[in-house]
Amino acid sequence: MATNTIPDIRLNDGNTIPQLGFGVFQIEPRDTVAAVREALGVGYRHIDTAQMYGNESEVGQAIRTSGLEREEVFVTSKLSNAFHRPDDARKAFQSTLDELRFNYVDLFLIHWPLPTLYDGDFVSTWQALEEFKADGRARSIGVSNFQVPHLKRLAAETGTVPAVNQVEVHPYLGNEQVRAYGREHGIVTQAWSPIAQGKVLDDPVVTGIAGRLRRTPAQVVLRWHIQRGDVVFPKSVTPERIAENFRIFDFALDDDDMARIGALDRGESGRQGAHPDTFDWMPA
Ligand SMILES: NC(=O)c1ccc[n+]([C@@H]2O[C@H](COP(=O)([O-])OP(=O)(O)OC[C@H]3O[C@@H](n4cnc5c(N)ncnc54)[C@H](OP(=O)(O)O)[C@@H]3O)[C@@H](O)[C@H]2O)c1
């Protein structure tokens, strides 16, 4: 079965995560059950959701009705920006479990550091996540959109190193400093918007390599992430693309192709999403 071909990556707490997953950001709740079912049918065993995506309940429903055992699917969710105060985080985390109708998640993340809000305090939020790990309701805990100074602060002020840091990474934004810090400190990088929401797929370097290898541009870019060692979870509501994005373990890019895609890095100007130092959006 194709699932066996997806490598597991070991986290710093001893747990493992499938290197390829399925992201559900911007999938409408009414479309989420079908999309997640499609992905599970293709062989994905890792789903990335968040409180702010508004579709945790549908993710849980799709998994519960899939015929798979709970332990066969790795599920990540993330704390809403609205709930960083520890008491709020505790209630919100339980609401994630209630929405999913699971008694644990595999991974729970602080979604954004929000350094301009909450008096700049994401440390007490992290300490709340440490409780969820300690009581077993979160098998692993991590962060998202943390910059190097944010990670250094957690290292200085708390006792747990995040298992992962989920940040924007794609050929136009290599995010090398954050990735290097993760590599040096045992934090797995998860690359969000791995195909830059489609914006890198017309790049001539990518299409050239895809044409030569008889692969699609999305497969080439996702393969590039895999060979760099990052975890990815492309999002699609299109069955053909869900299947296409899964078929990336039966070919390899050579060093030259890897370097040419890496050279597309535009630094900060390649960033598509918000900057973590200033992002302060609050859900209504
Ligand atoms: N932590 C964070 O702050 C954060 C932020 C953003 C994303 N994420 C996570 O990362 C996941 C992926 O990122 P993303 O959803 O922003 O973007 P993405 O996966 O880079 O791109 C998704 C877009 O590309 C299209 N697409 C997918 N596969 C394709 C293919 N093979 N060929 C052509 N187009 C294709 C999809 O269209 P269709 O759906 O119409 O097929 C959709 O418009 C999210 O779902 C979420 O789980 C996390």
The ligand as an ORCA input file, in Angstrom:
! r2SCAN-3c Opt
* xyz 0 1
  N       0.579     27.735     10.343
  C       0.163     28.641      9.495
  O       0.124     29.846      9.804
  C      -0.295     28.221      8.140
  C      -0.542     29.165      7.144
  C      -0.940     28.721      5.889
  C      -1.078     27.355      5.651
  N      -0.852     26.454      6.660
  C      -1.009     24.992      6.451
  O      -0.343     24.610      5.263
  C      -1.285     23.985      4.377
  C      -0.907     24.228      2.928
  O      -0.773     25.617      2.661
  P      -1.824     26.449      1.791
  O      -3.150     25.810      1.878
  O      -1.707     27.863      2.213
  O      -1.243     26.407      0.322
  P      -0.598     25.341     -0.672
  O      -0.789     23.959     -0.200
  O       0.795     25.816     -0.993
  O      -1.474     25.587     -1.996
  C      -2.847     25.332     -2.039
  C      -3.400     25.896     -3.355
  O      -2.755     25.274     -4.465
  C      -3.714     24.583     -5.270
  N      -3.116     23.290     -5.593
  C      -2.921     22.238     -4.749
  N      -2.330     21.234     -5.396
  C      -2.128     21.633     -6.674
  C      -1.577     21.013     -7.823
  N      -1.099     19.777     -7.773
  N      -1.541     21.726     -8.974
  C      -2.009     22.989     -9.016
  N      -2.559     23.636     -7.970
  C      -2.622     22.952     -6.803
  C      -4.966     24.452     -4.422
  O      -6.108     24.545     -5.242
  P      -7.441     23.624     -5.078
  O      -7.706     23.443     -3.604
  O      -8.489     24.460     -5.763
  O      -7.169     22.332     -5.781
  C      -4.871     25.695     -3.535
  O      -5.358     26.834     -4.221
  C      -2.619     24.612      4.806
  O      -3.734     23.920      4.323
  C      -2.471     24.591      6.298
  O      -2.710     23.285      6.792
  C      -0.457     26.866      7.885
*
